[in-house]
Amino acid sequence: MYKLVVSDLDGTLLGPDHRLGDYTRGVLQRVRAAGADLVLASGRHFMDIRVLAQLLAGRAMEPGNAARHGTRGSGIPAAIGADDSAQRGWLVSCNGAAVNAADGRLMQATRLPSEPLDFLLHDPLFRDVHTNVFLSDAWLVEEPDPSLLRYHQDSGFHYQLADFAALDGTDVLKVIYHGEHQHLLALEQELVARCGEAIGTTFSLPQTLEVLAPGVSKGAALASLLDDLGLTPADVICFGDGLNDVEMLRLVADGGGQALLMDNADQRVHEALPELPRIGSHADEAVARHLDRLLAGGALGPA
C-alpha cells in the first residue's frame, strides 16, 4: 500500500493550460479521504503551489486573486483560512530549495550562496535571456514579461519589479533564466565552467534554466522529507515528466516504490530512466486516472 503520493505539477498533474482539471481535483480529494498524503513537488514558488494545494483541498479562492490577497514577508497567502493546521501534505518548491508543510510551516530551505550572485544577475553573458529571482516570499524581475503569467492562472502568483542591485543576497532560493532552449543549453555549459561546484543547475521546462545551491534537487528534498516522516521510498508513488524530476523518480524507483513517467515527458528523461513505465499524457489527466485505479484496488492508504 502506498502512503504518499508525490507529483510534479507542470506537464504532470496540470493540464497543457497549466491548470488543475476538475477530474484531477476530485480524485486527489478521494486520495486524501483514503488516508494517503500528498506531496506537490515543483519548480514553482511555495506561494504559488500553496494556492494550488488549497484548490485541491476544496478551499478555493477565485482564480487570480491569490496574489492580491498575499502578503510579502510571510510567504503565506493571507486569504487562506485559519483552520489550515489540520491540513495534511507537503509542498516541495523551487525544485527542492524549500519544503513547507501544507499549513505553511517551513521545514527546510537551501539558499544560493551569495558569492556568485553578482555574476548571475549582472554579467553581460545573460543579456539575451530574461532573468528572474525567487526569494522566500517573492518573485522579482527587473523587466516585465507578461507572457510568464500564463503559468499562474489558478494561483494569481505574479512577479514584482525590483532593482537586483539592491538585493542583499541572503535570501535567494534560485535564479531563473527564460529563453530559447538551445541558447540556454550553451549558457548552462558556460555557467558550470565559470562557477563550478558553487552552483547547481536544472531545467523545469525547456525554456527555463534554473540555478540553485549545489546539491539541491527534488530528489534530495524528498529523501530528507521521508526521513522526517519515518517513511521509505517503498511507501511512495511518484509522477514526473521533466529533467528536474529525474533524481526524485530515481529515488523512488531504486527504493522499491512506484515511479511513473508521463507520455509527454522530455525525451532525455525517458533516456535517463528507460525502465520506468509510461502512464499517458497530462492532457488526459493521466495521473488522476492512474490514482483512480489504485483507489479502486485499495492500494492507497494512511501512513
C-alpha positions in Angstrom: 0.0 0.0 0.0 1.3 3.4 -0.9 1.1 6.0 1.8 2.5 9.1 0.0 1.6 10.4 -3.5 4.3 12.7 -4.9 3.6 14.6 -8.1 5.3 17.2 -10.2 2.9 19.9 -11.5 3.5 21.4 -15.0 3.5 18.7 -17.6 2.3 16.1 -15.0 -0.6 17.0 -12.7 -1.6 20.2 -14.5 -3.0 20.2 -18.0 -1.5 21.9 -21.1 -3.1 25.2 -19.9 -1.2 24.9 -16.6 -4.4 24.5 -14.6 -5.9 21.8 -12.5 -8.6 19.7 -14.1 -11.9 19.1 -12.3 -11.4 15.3 -12.5 -7.9 15.6 -11.0 -9.3 17.7 -8.1 -11.9 15.1 -7.4 -9.6 12.1 -7.5 -7.0 13.8 -5.2 -9.7 14.7 -2.7 -10.6 11.0 -2.6 -6.9 10.1 -2.2 -6.8 12.3 0.9 -10.1 10.8 2.1 -8.4 7.3 1.8 -5.7 8.5 4.2 -2.8 8.8 1.9 -0.9 12.1 2.0 0.1 14.3 -1.0 3.4 16.0 -1.8 3.3 18.6 -4.6 6.9 18.9 -6.0 7.6 21.7 -8.4 10.0 24.3 -9.6 7.3 26.8 -8.8 7.4 29.1 -5.7 5.8 28.0 -2.4 3.3 30.8 -2.5 2.2 29.6 -6.0 2.0 25.9 -5.1 0.2 26.6 -1.8 -2.8 28.1 -3.6 -3.0 25.1 -5.9 -2.9 22.9 -2.8 -5.9 24.9 -1.5 -7.8 24.3 -4.7 -7.2 20.6 -4.3 -8.4 20.7 -0.7 -11.6 22.4 -1.8 -10.7 25.7 -0.2 -10.8 27.7 -3.4 -10.4 31.4 -3.8 -11.3 33.0 -7.1 -8.6 32.2 -9.7 -6.2 35.1 -10.0 -7.0 36.5 -6.6 -4.2 34.9 -4.6 -1.5 37.5 -5.4 -3.8 40.4 -4.4 -4.5 38.8 -1.0 -1.0 37.7 -0.3 1.5 39.5 1.9 5.2 39.7 1.2 7.3 38.6 4.1 5.1 35.8 5.4 5.3 33.5 2.4 1.7 32.6 3.0 -1.3 34.0 1.1 -3.5 35.8 3.6 -6.8 34.6 2.1 -6.2 31.0 3.3 -8.3 30.1 6.3 -7.1 29.9 9.9 -8.1 26.2 10.1 -5.1 25.1 8.0 -3.3 23.5 10.9 -5.4 20.4 10.3 -4.4 20.2 6.6 -2.1 17.4 5.6 0.5 17.2 3.0 3.8 18.9 2.0 5.0 21.3 -0.7 8.4 20.9 -2.3 9.1 24.2 -4.1 11.8 25.8 -6.1 13.0 22.4 -7.3 13.8 21.3 -3.7 15.2 24.6 -2.4 12.3 24.8 0.1 9.9 22.3 1.7 6.8 23.5 3.6 4.1 21.7 5.4 0.7 22.3 3.8 -0.2 24.6 6.7 2.7 26.9 5.7 5.4 25.8 8.2 8.8 26.0 6.6 10.6 22.6 7.2 13.8 23.2 5.2 15.4 25.8 2.9 18.6 25.9 1.0 19.5 29.3 -0.4 22.0 30.2 -3.1 25.4 31.2 -1.8 25.9 35.0 -2.1 29.3 34.8 -3.8 28.1 34.0 -7.4 25.1 36.3 -7.3 26.7 39.4 -8.7 27.8 37.4 -11.7 24.5 35.6 -12.1 22.5 38.8 -12.0 24.7 41.3 -13.8 27.1 39.7 -16.2 26.6 40.6 -19.9 26.5 36.8 -20.5 22.8 37.0 -19.6 21.8 39.9 -21.8 19.8 37.7 -24.2 17.7 36.0 -21.6 15.0 37.1 -19.1 16.3 36.9 -15.6 14.1 36.1 -12.6 14.8 35.8 -8.9 12.9 33.8 -6.3 13.2 34.9 -2.7 11.4 33.0 0.1 8.5 35.5 -0.2 8.6 37.0 -3.6 9.3 36.6 -7.4 11.4 39.5 -8.7 12.2 40.7 -12.2 13.9 43.9 -13.5 12.0 43.8 -16.8 8.3 42.8 -17.0 7.3 39.9 -19.2 3.5 39.3 -19.1 3.8 36.1 -21.1 5.2 34.4 -17.9 2.0 34.9 -16.1 0.2 32.3 -18.2 1.7 29.6 -15.9 -0.1 31.0 -12.8 -3.7 31.5 -13.9 -5.1 29.5 -11.0 -3.0 30.9 -8.2 -2.6 34.5 -9.4 1.1 34.5 -8.3 3.0 37.2 -10.1 6.3 39.0 -10.3 7.3 42.3 -8.7 9.6 44.8 -10.4 12.8 45.3 -8.5 16.4 46.5 -8.8 18.6 43.4 -8.5 21.5 45.7 -7.4 19.5 46.4 -4.2 19.3 42.7 -3.1 21.5 41.8 -0.1 22.0 38.3 -1.4 20.9 36.5 1.8 17.5 35.1 0.7 17.8 34.0 -2.9 16.4 30.5 -3.4 17.1 30.4 -7.1 17.8 32.4 -10.3 15.8 31.5 -13.4 16.7 32.4 -17.0 13.9 32.3 -19.6 15.0 32.0 -23.2 15.4 29.7 -26.3 16.3 26.2 -25.3 19.5 25.7 -27.4 20.8 29.1 -26.1 20.1 28.0 -22.6 22.0 24.8 -23.1 25.1 26.7 -24.1 24.5 29.1 -21.2 24.4 26.2 -18.8 27.8 25.0 -20.0 29.3 28.4 -19.5 27.7 28.7 -16.0 29.2 25.4 -14.9 32.6 26.4 -16.4 32.7 29.7 -14.6 31.0 28.8 -11.3 31.9 25.1 -10.9 30.6 23.5 -7.7 29.4 26.8 -6.3 26.0 26.3 -8.0 23.7 23.6 -9.3 21.6 23.8 -12.5 18.4 22.2 -13.8 15.6 22.7 -16.3 12.0 22.9 -15.1 10.8 23.5 -18.7 12.9 23.6 -21.9 12.7 27.4 -21.8 13.7 27.8 -18.2 17.3 27.3 -17.0 17.4 27.4 -13.2 20.4 28.0 -10.9 20.2 26.7 -7.3 22.6 25.9 -4.4 24.7 22.9 -5.1 23.1 19.6 -4.2 19.5 21.0 -4.3 17.0 18.8 -6.2 13.5 17.5 -5.7 15.1 14.1 -5.0 17.2 15.4 -2.2 14.3 17.3 -0.7 12.1 14.2 -0.9 14.7 12.0 0.7 15.0 14.4 3.7 11.2 14.6 4.0 10.9 10.8 4.1 13.4 10.7 6.9 11.5 13.2 8.8 8.2 11.3 8.3 9.7 7.9 9.1 8.8 6.6 5.7 10.9 5.0 2.9 10.7 5.3 -0.9 8.8 2.0 -0.9 5.9 3.9 0.6 5.7 6.3 -2.3 4.1 6.5 -5.7 5.7 9.3 -7.7 4.9 11.0 -11.1 7.0 13.3 -13.2 7.9 14.5 -16.7 10.9 16.9 -16.6 14.6 16.8 -16.2 14.2 18.3 -12.7 12.2 15.2 -11.8 14.9 12.7 -12.6 16.5 12.5 -9.1 13.1 12.2 -7.4 11.9 9.5 -9.8 15.1 7.5 -9.4 15.0 7.7 -5.6 11.5 6.2 -5.6 12.2 3.6 -8.3 15.5 2.5 -6.7 13.9 2.3 -3.2 11.1 0.0 -4.2 8.3 2.5 -4.7 6.4 3.1 -7.9 7.8 5.8 -10.2 5.9 6.7 -13.3 6.6 8.9 -16.4 4.2 10.9 -18.5 4.0 10.1 -22.2 4.7 13.8 -22.7 7.9 13.6 -20.7 11.1 15.1 -22.0 12.9 12.6 -24.2 16.0 12.9 -22.1 14.0 11.8 -19.1 12.9 8.7 -20.9 16.5 8.1 -21.9 17.8 8.6 -18.3 15.1 6.3 -16.9 14.2 3.8 -19.6 12.8 1.2 -17.1 10.0 3.4 -15.9 6.5 2.8 -17.2 4.6 5.5 -19.0 1.0 6.2 -18.0 -0.4 8.7 -20.5 -0.5 12.4 -21.1 -1.1 15.3 -18.8 -3.6 16.4 -21.4 -5.8 13.4 -20.4 -5.3 13.8 -16.7 -3.4 10.6 -16.7 -2.1 11.0 -13.1 -5.6 11.2 -11.7 -6.7 8.2 -13.9 -3.9 6.1 -12.5 -4.6 7.1 -9.0 -8.3 6.3 -9.5 -7.4 2.7 -10.5 -5.2 2.4 -7.4 -8.1 3.7 -5.2 -10.4 1.1 -6.6 -7.8 -1.6 -5.8 -7.2 -0.4 -2.2 -3.6 0.4 -3.0 -3.6 3.8 -1.2 -3.9 4.3 2.5 -2.7 6.1 5.6 0.8 6.4 6.8 
